[in-house]
């Protein structure tokens, strides 16, 4: 699997496009396993969080599956025909981003409730690990971003609903086009904000652990409203 190392560090969409072309052209075939996230990160010259975002984008296209533990396998040779909005055709302005935030909030509140009902023992183990990583990453903006994204990705996986996963990935990827730099600077590099975000994630995690969908959805709403109150100042 020969790849082109990127000059810029955060362009997960360019990575996704490279791998997508390999799949469409048959360099990667159905059933083929992709190298580990660590190995792919090294080949492309990017961080693991960027690589995970690229893999999530490929999953949203229906080209790969991401199994528990992070192993990835090609499952289609062409992108799936999923009835999701064509984000690239939208004008990415402030109004569009606010609308995306509204949609994401509604979706993630539902995700939290469903995850609280359907989470498995393995889901809980993965959430516990990411919470431990999140606790030790306060003050490190890159790791704070990685663990935050990882937590929300694990929650949607815990719904065990493939349509919800694809919808979530689609909306998240669209928002990434606009808020990536703002998010890192204003959420994770700010020590006070990072500590508060950790507390909010702990409340969500505890609700998922106890299997309480009402508390999980309430905690998610509080968390997202806090995040949006910060981001909205800079868009």
Order of alpha helices (4+ residues) and beta strands (2+ residues): alpha-alpha-alpha-beta-beta-alpha-alpha-alpha-alpha-alpha-alpha
